[in-house]
Amino acid sequence: MTAPALSALAPQIASCNPESLSVAHAQQLIREYVQPIESSEMAGLNDALCRVLAEDVISPIDVPAHDNSAMDGYAFRSGDLGASPATLTVVGTAFAGHKYGGAVAPGECVRIMTGAVMPMDCDTVVPQELVTSASETSMTLAPGVVRPGDNRRLKGEDLAAGKPALRKGKTLHAADLGLLASLGIGQVPVQRRLCVAVFSTGDELRGIGQQLDEGCIYDSNRYTIRAMLARLGCDVIDMGIVKDDRESLEAALRTACENADAIITSGGVSVGEADFTREMMARLGDVAFWKLAMRPGRPMAFGRIASNGKSAYLFGLPGNPVAVMVTFYFFARDALLRMMGAAGDSTPSMRVASQSAIRKKPGRTEFQRGILTSDANGNPQVRVTGSQGSGILRSMSEANCMIILGHEQGNVNAGDPVDVVLFDGLC
């Protein structure tokens, strides 16, 4: 599917002002612009964790394959239940994997284990702890302890043969792999891994191990971005640090474009940065430069560039370390998942009481680093980590969630509910 031009999409969104673009509008533009990559491969279960299904998986069998017992106890006919205690004769035992093949007449029962096939003519199981008395030859149960059909799992009640077990677009987690194994399926069609090229721009940046000259800093953003991409299961091309000049930047963008599905850069998109950075990105393709109504992470570039017949989506993130993580989480991450063909909504949030007041002016979205805990009654609560400067990477390390203060939201009082996104599974 061919993506429409960004210039054509923007007018369709009300109040789409690139000089002060709301978070919601930017997310909508990215969502409508980015298209899934249609390319798949087969993966064994041991290699399928966090991969995205490329097709529906159809169950080849009924689950469970037979009516079976949900409890250790005694299987019998529900017609033996009545208003008086019932004493039934034990005529055999059914173990998981070893079916009891005999008949069970009225007034008889079979000792049965969890998962064992229900004996013929039996439709109810009483758990062993609910019987009044039991011996090797008989069992007595009181009236009302079970109802007809209790503790019996029906053939195919979990999953019927020929029905979808997992849908296309599902990101496979541990439980999904167990489900597939229970169906005897050892390989599944998955979307191929995305390849993402990453580099940082800035003459002030130094790599780990290099000497820090006056005014220089170590490049932390590439390591942060690489780690976040690894959590998404992407293959990464690390292109290092690119100098602030036209030739270096053009060469890096072309190389990245020709070898990756997406490019993520940090730095070089702010007002006052070298003009050739913006000029180069725009010259190579369909790229928009936004001033987002958010904090942190105001400047951002997004679009698609091309070189020698190949193209890649581009995410030009800010240079400040916290802003890099915020813009990745709330813009790039969902776009990459869409490229993978992953189904589902954006990053889920929860409502939690704020422990203290938070100052906030309407007119922009703010992402504050938070620490989610529980109060004395076990109710969730959240507090900010302290100073929220966009260069304080330590605050992201201390936080376990992000507090999202909406575009129109004002000051928060202690005890007010706020939206929170957990970092667990994101970073």
Phi, psi and omega in degrees: 000133181271132181281142174290160178291147177301323181295333178277329181286319187305314182296342181283346182256122182301141176058033181277089183251110183297345178274347177201068186274129180291157178301316182298319180291320178297317179297322178294316178300315180296316182298320181281335183276319185283135179242147178296149176268120184270087178203127186226170179204166177268142179225138173288161184300325181291346180245009188260356182301130179068010173275161183255128180296133180268343179215161171298144173257120182264132181289127178276351184220165171280141175233117354290162183285340180216159167301132182214170184274137176270357185218158163282126181176225183226131177262139182202178177277134180294342177295345178277352177284142180201194182277352181242158174305144180241129175251120184247147180274128178280119184251358179172185181226138176246120177256155174300126181088355180224096185290139171279119189264355183277173176277153177236112184273167173304139182085003179242162177212168178233129172296129187224146180253157180304129179090351180287148178296135178296132177296154179304137177078353177268140180226002184218145176234132172257126178300146185299331182284350181260356179283149180287317178205157180206146174221184180291342185246344182208164179214138179239133177232145181280158178293143175085358182284332175220161176249161178306131178087356181298144172062026177244120177266125186275147176306126176075006183290332176280314183202128181265143177304137180089354179261153179295127175273319178220143185264153173306137180095353179286129172277123189280124177247181186303315181297324179294320179294322176296320178299314180299318179297323180294341178266359182078018181264122183255345179222147180222151176282125181232156174294142178296156180293139173289145173252124184236126176268139184229133169207158177250148177243145177143125179292343181276352185276142176230148177278159178301132182099343177274157179287138177271107174284166180301131179084002182258159179222157174285143178281107178262337189297322181298322181290322176296311182296317180300318181295318180294323177293323179298322178295336177271355180080023180275149166276137187242134169255109181270111183261007172075214182255131181251134182291157179277068172213157187302313185297315181294316182293317180297317180298318180294315181295320180293316178299315180297315182298323184279351185233359185221162176276331181214157180232132175237120178245159173231135181089159173088007181244001181280158172297132181098347175286170181304127184298332184292338178296308178295318180300316183293314180299316181292326182291331183274356180176206182261092185233134176249145177245122187244148165252104187280141177278072183206165176212129353279170174105036184298310183274140178201143173245142179210144176163212182218135178239162184224151177201127178051045175081001178242155182220162180207147173288145183238131173238105179265099185270160178296174181267335181293135187302316180291320179299324177300313182293319181295311181293328175295309182303315193257359175228299186293318185301309180296325179294318179295321177297322177295319177300325179285350183084015182289135178270164176114170182279176176291177182313120183288150178235168177223156180263127185222148179286135176280135180287335184217172178288147177229127179280135183202131175262138175297155176111000175202156175269134178243138178245109183249140180287133185230162175239113182270126179223189175238146177277186184298336180264006179085007180277138180293144177213159183222147175224154178285158183282346185130223180302135186252025177301142186287353177260000185269085183293332179302327181295328177288326178292324180283332185283155171238006179200170175242129175270124182253118178254115190297166186305315184266358184288145176254209182300148178252131175267155176303132181095344178292146176283141176228157177278136182228136173246124180284144176282338184305122182091346178264323186227000000 
